[in-house]
Structures are given as C-alpha cells and as structure tokens.
Amino acid sequence: MNDKITLKDCPFCGSDKISLCQWADTENPNTTWIECTNCGISQDSFHHEDAEDVKGIAIMMWNTRVVESVCSCCDERNYKN
C-alpha cells in the first residue's frame, strides 16, 4: 500500500484530526478502524488476515461519502466532501 495515507475530513464535524487505528490484541490482530479525534465518531472496525488489505478497506470506507442531495430540475448529484 502507498506510504502516504489520504483521509477525508470528518463527515460530521469537518475536522482533519483523523486517525487510522489498529487493535493491539493478539486474539484480534489486523483489526483496523478510523476515527475522528475531534468529535470521537468512528467507523465499524474491519478485520482481515492481511494488515495492508484491512487498512485499505478501512480507508476506502471512510473516504466514501453518500449523496447529499439531488437537484429536482436536472438530477445533478451534490456530494458532501
């Protein structure tokens, strides 16, 4: 995986204080999640045998944003970044 991790700002508070976290428990190695250290929101944790794969999954899920609105006249979708 790329050494530079790019995470979008928090979708709830807009903070850029985002952390990639990993569980240190030997029974659950490679368990990863992302959380905002400003407001405390976090995503569900992901587990995979390959640590790099699970980081990629967590980052992809954090950076995915849903459609905020659809214009009624032209169907243009506006996404919250």
N, C-alpha and C positions, 0 to 999 in steps of 0.2 A: 504494500500500500504506500501511497505517497507520504513522505515525511511531513509535509505541510497539511494540516487539517484545517479545513474551512467550515465553520459552523455559522449558520444564520443566527441573527439576534433572536432573543426570546419572543415567541409569538404573543405572549401575554403582557409582559411589561416593557418590551423593546430593549432590554439591557443586552450588552455584548459580553457580559460576565457569564460565559457558558463553559461548563466543564465536562470533559469526557471522563467518566468514572468506571472503574473496574473493581469487582468484588475480589477481595483478597483471601477468601475462604478456600481451603484446599478441597472441600467437597463440591464446590461450585466454581471451578476455575473458568476463566474466559466468559464470565458474566459481565456484561457491559451495559451502561445506560448513560444518558446525557441529562444534565440538569442545569438550571439557571441558579447561580449562587446569589442573585439579587432577590428574586421573589420566591425561590425554593421549588418551583414547578419542575417535575422531571417526567421523562417518558418511562414506559414499561421497560424492564431490563430484558436483554437478549442474551441467549447462551448458544454457543457453538463450539465445537471441538477446536477449531482454528481461531486463534485470538485475532488475527488480522481480518478474517471474514466477519467476525462479530462486530468489530469496530466499524467496518464499512457499512454493515446493516444498520447499526445504531445511528451513524452519521446520515445515511440516506433517509432514514425515517424522520430524524429531527429536522432535516432541511426540507422535507416535503411539506408544502402548505396547501390547504384546501381553497377552493374557490370562495371568495368573499361575497361577490355579487355578480349578477348577470344583467347587463343592460337590456331593458324590455324592448327598445326600438331596434337594436342591431345585434343582439345576442353576444356582444363583446364581453368576455370574462375579465374581471378585475381581481387580481390576486393580491393577497396581503403578503408582503415580503418580510 
